[in-house]
Structure formats: structure tokens, C-alpha cells
Amino acid sequence: MICWMVNILMPLKRELPRVEKGNDMDIVSAENIVSEKKARLHALIQDIAFLRREPPKKPFKLASGELSYQYFDVKKITQSPEGIALIADIIFDMIKDYDIAGVGGLESSAITISTAVAQVSHYGNHPIPAFWVRKDPRTHGTENLIEGHFSLGSEVVILDDVTTKGSSVKKAVDTIRSQGCEVKEIITVVDREDEAEDKFKAMGIPFRW
């Protein structure tokens, strides 16, 4: 059984009761809401996105190229109204105090997530633009490799849906760094606990899931 974790912090402030300094009851109430959201997203992933096969059935081929009898089809979560709302709320709260220029990652996994986080950030009164990195440069028009709102030399957060070895994320990071930017953090929805964390640590980038 492959271990996996979904670490969820606080939901959007717009969905929380007003918390005043020194009001312990309100703080406890907010923590209860956090626990409920953690449990709900975990349940969605477990019930909808976690797939399992047994021999002699053919194993799943992961993005890393490895074969596994366990697979996380997280796009079933990111493409559902409730799932993407939970993910966007959670990620925004994880980064809402950062002074960053944008959130994004490699196509196609990061497109939906970063766009949703950008929308939530608008309602959270702390706008954070979204971008995404192409696997290959655009062959017409602007011929961009990075699409959306992206500033050269800025600080950004990289997003992903499922991380195994981190190769796809590393490609996005390398592209961003080639533009003189700093990656403040990498956040993924599901970490399969393979090689990604060690890889990102060697790159000097904090990693949360």
C-alpha cells in the first residue's frame, strides 16, 4: 500500500466567523471548520480519485514511467465543483500571507488548480495571478513558453495535483528559474511519498502537500 497524505490548513477567511484577538471560542470554531474541510477532501480523494487494481490486471503507468497497482486520478477532484473549491480555498490560505507575483505549474495538471486559486484570491482581497508552463513553446502568436500572468524576476509558488518523483514539477521550476524567478514553495494535492521531497530539498525549495 502506497502511503499518501493530504495536508490541509485553514479554509478561506470569507467562510470563517470573524476571529478577534483573545477570543478563544472563535479560534476553536475556526479549527473545527478546518478539520471538517480536511476530512471532506480526504474522503473525496479516497472515494473518487483513488483507484486500485490487482494482478493479473494490467498495472497503471504513472507519469514518472513507473508501474503501480494504485493510482490517484485527482483530475476527478479538480474537475468537480466541490473538489476544486476545497483545493483552491486550502491552497489560498496556505499562501495568502506570501508576497508573491503568481501561482502556476506545468500543463495540464496545474492549469485548473492555479486558475481556481487566482479566483479565490480575488474574493479573499489578496489577488494572486495565475500562469502555466507549456511543455513545448507555443508555435504561433506570442510563441510563449509560459502563459498567463507571469513577471520576469518575480517570486512564485508552483502547484501540482499528484507528485511522485517530481520530474514534471522540476521541469516547471527549471523554466521559471530560467526567467530569473525564485520559487518560494511547491504545493501538491497528493504526495505519493516517492522521491519528490528529497529532490525538492536538494533544489532548496520547501515542499508541502
C-alpha positions as CSV (number, residue, x, y, z in Angstrom):
1,M,0.0,0.0,0.0
2,I,1.5,3.3,-1.0
3,C,1.3,5.9,1.8
4,W,-0.2,9.2,0.9
5,M,-1.1,12.4,2.8
6,V,-3.2,15.4,2.1
7,N,-2.1,18.3,4.4
8,I,-4.9,20.9,4.6
9,L,-4.6,24.1,6.5
10,M,-7.3,26.8,7.0
11,P,-10.1,27.5,4.6
12,L,-10.9,30.9,3.2
13,K,-11.4,33.7,5.7
14,R,-14.6,34.7,3.9
15,E,-16.0,31.3,5.0
16,L,-15.0,31.7,8.7
17,P,-16.6,33.5,11.6
18,R,-14.8,36.7,12.4
19,V,-11.9,35.9,14.8
20,E,-11.0,38.6,17.3
21,K,-7.7,38.6,19.2
22,G,-8.1,36.8,22.5
23,N,-11.4,35.2,21.6
24,D,-10.6,31.5,22.2
25,M,-14.1,30.4,21.3
26,D,-13.9,31.8,17.8
27,I,-10.4,30.2,17.3
28,V,-11.7,26.8,18.4
29,S,-14.7,27.2,16.0
30,A,-12.3,28.1,13.1
31,E,-10.2,25.0,13.9
32,N,-13.4,22.8,13.8
33,I,-14.1,24.1,10.3
34,V,-10.6,23.3,9.2
35,S,-11.0,19.8,10.5
36,E,-14.2,19.4,8.6
37,K,-12.7,20.5,5.3
38,K,-9.7,18.3,5.8
39,A,-12.0,15.3,6.3
40,R,-14.2,16.1,3.4
41,L,-11.3,16.5,0.8
42,H,-9.7,13.3,2.1
43,A,-13.0,11.5,1.7
44,L,-13.4,12.8,-1.8
45,I,-10.0,11.6,-2.8
46,Q,-10.4,8.2,-1.2
47,D,-13.8,7.6,-2.7
48,I,-13.5,9.1,-6.1
49,A,-9.8,9.5,-7.1
50,F,-8.0,6.5,-5.5
51,L,-8.0,3.6,-7.9
52,R,-6.6,0.1,-7.2
53,R,-6.0,-2.9,-9.4
54,E,-4.9,-6.4,-8.5
55,P,-2.9,-8.9,-10.6
56,P,-3.4,-10.3,-13.2
57,K,-4.9,-7.0,-14.3
58,K,-2.6,-4.5,-16.0
59,P,-1.0,-2.0,-13.6
60,F,-1.3,1.7,-14.1
61,K,1.5,3.6,-15.8
62,L,2.4,6.7,-13.8
63,A,3.7,10.0,-15.2
64,S,7.1,9.0,-13.9
65,G,7.0,6.0,-16.2
66,E,6.8,3.5,-13.3
67,L,4.1,0.9,-13.0
68,S,1.8,0.7,-9.9
69,Y,-1.4,-1.0,-9.0
70,Q,-2.5,2.1,-7.1
71,Y,-3.3,5.3,-8.9
72,F,-4.7,8.8,-7.9
73,D,-6.9,10.2,-10.6
74,V,-7.0,13.6,-8.9
75,K,-8.4,15.3,-12.0
76,K,-11.7,13.7,-10.9
77,I,-11.4,16.0,-7.9
78,T,-10.0,19.1,-9.7
79,Q,-12.8,18.9,-12.3
80,S,-15.6,18.6,-9.7
81,P,-17.2,21.7,-8.3
82,E,-16.8,20.8,-4.7
83,G,-13.3,19.3,-5.1
84,I,-11.7,22.3,-6.9
85,A,-13.4,24.7,-4.4
86,L,-11.9,22.8,-1.5
87,I,-8.4,22.7,-3.1
88,A,-8.4,26.4,-4.1
89,D,-9.6,27.5,-0.7
90,I,-7.0,25.4,1.1
91,I,-4.1,26.5,-1.1
92,F,-5.0,30.1,-1.0
93,D,-5.0,30.0,2.8
94,M,-1.6,28.3,2.7
95,I,-0.1,31.2,0.7
96,K,-2.3,34.2,1.4
97,D,0.4,35.8,3.6
98,Y,3.1,35.5,0.9
99,D,4.3,38.4,-1.2
100,I,4.3,36.6,-4.5
101,A,3.6,37.5,-8.1
102,G,1.8,34.4,-9.1
103,V,0.9,30.7,-8.8
104,G,1.2,28.1,-11.5
105,G,2.9,25.0,-12.8
106,L,3.3,22.6,-15.7
107,E,0.5,21.8,-18.1
108,S,-2.0,20.4,-17.7
109,S,-2.3,19.5,-14.1
110,A,-1.6,22.9,-12.7
111,I,-3.9,24.9,-15.0
112,T,-7.2,24.2,-13.3
113,I,-5.7,24.5,-9.8
114,S,-3.8,27.8,-10.3
115,T,-6.8,29.4,-12.1
116,A,-9.1,28.4,-9.2
117,V,-6.6,29.8,-6.6
118,A,-6.4,33.0,-8.6
119,Q,-10.2,33.4,-8.5
120,V,-10.4,32.6,-4.8
121,S,-7.6,35.1,-4.1
122,H,-9.8,37.8,-5.7
123,Y,-12.6,37.2,-3.2
124,G,-10.0,36.9,-0.4
125,N,-8.9,40.5,-1.1
126,H,-5.3,39.4,-1.9
127,P,-5.2,38.9,-5.7
128,I,-2.6,36.4,-6.9
129,P,-2.4,35.9,-10.7
130,A,-2.1,32.5,-12.3
131,F,0.2,31.2,-15.0
132,W,1.1,27.8,-16.5
133,V,4.2,26.4,-18.2
134,R,4.0,24.8,-21.6
135,K,5.8,21.5,-22.2
136,D,6.9,23.0,-25.5
137,P,6.9,26.6,-26.7
138,R,3.8,27.9,-28.5
139,T,4.3,27.7,-32.2
140,H,2.2,30.7,-33.2
141,G,1.2,34.2,-31.9
142,T,3.4,35.1,-28.9
143,E,5.3,31.8,-29.0
144,N,5.2,31.8,-25.2
145,L,6.6,29.0,-23.1
146,I,4.8,30.5,-20.0
147,E,1.2,31.5,-20.4
148,G,-1.0,33.8,-18.2
149,H,0.2,36.5,-15.8
150,F,3.9,36.0,-15.3
151,S,6.5,38.6,-14.3
152,L,10.2,38.2,-15.0
153,G,12.4,38.1,-11.9
154,S,9.5,37.6,-9.6
155,E,8.7,35.2,-6.7
156,V,6.1,32.4,-7.3
157,V,4.6,29.3,-5.9
158,I,4.5,26.1,-8.0
159,L,1.4,23.9,-7.9
160,D,0.8,20.2,-8.8
161,D,-2.0,17.7,-8.4
162,V,-0.1,14.4,-7.8
163,T,3.6,14.2,-7.2
164,T,5.6,11.0,-7.4
165,K,9.3,11.6,-8.3
166,G,8.8,15.3,-9.0
167,S,10.2,15.3,-12.6
168,S,7.3,17.3,-14.0
169,V,7.4,19.9,-11.3
170,K,11.2,20.1,-11.7
171,K,10.6,21.0,-15.4
172,A,8.3,23.8,-14.4
173,V,10.8,25.0,-11.8
174,D,13.7,25.0,-14.3
175,T,11.7,27.0,-16.7
176,I,10.7,29.5,-14.1
177,R,14.2,29.9,-12.8
178,S,15.5,30.4,-16.3
179,Q,13.4,33.6,-16.3
180,G,15.2,34.9,-13.2
181,C,12.4,34.0,-10.9
182,E,12.5,32.4,-7.4
183,V,10.3,29.5,-6.4
184,K,9.2,30.2,-2.9
185,E,7.4,26.9,-2.4
186,I,6.0,23.8,-4.1
187,I,2.5,22.6,-3.2
188,T,0.8,19.5,-4.4
189,V,-2.6,18.0,-3.6
190,V,-1.3,14.4,-3.2
191,D,2.3,13.3,-2.5
192,R,2.9,9.6,-3.3
193,E,5.9,9.8,-1.0
194,D,8.5,8.6,-3.6
195,E,11.5,10.8,-4.4
196,A,9.9,14.2,-4.8
197,E,10.5,15.6,-1.4
198,D,14.2,14.7,-1.5
199,K,14.5,16.1,-5.0
200,F,12.9,19.4,-4.0
201,K,15.0,19.6,-0.8
202,A,18.2,19.2,-2.9
203,M,16.9,22.1,-5.1
204,G,16.5,24.3,-1.9
205,I,12.7,24.6,-2.3
206,P,10.2,24.0,0.6
207,F,7.5,21.3,-0.2
208,R,4.1,20.9,1.2
209,W,1.2,18.6,0.3
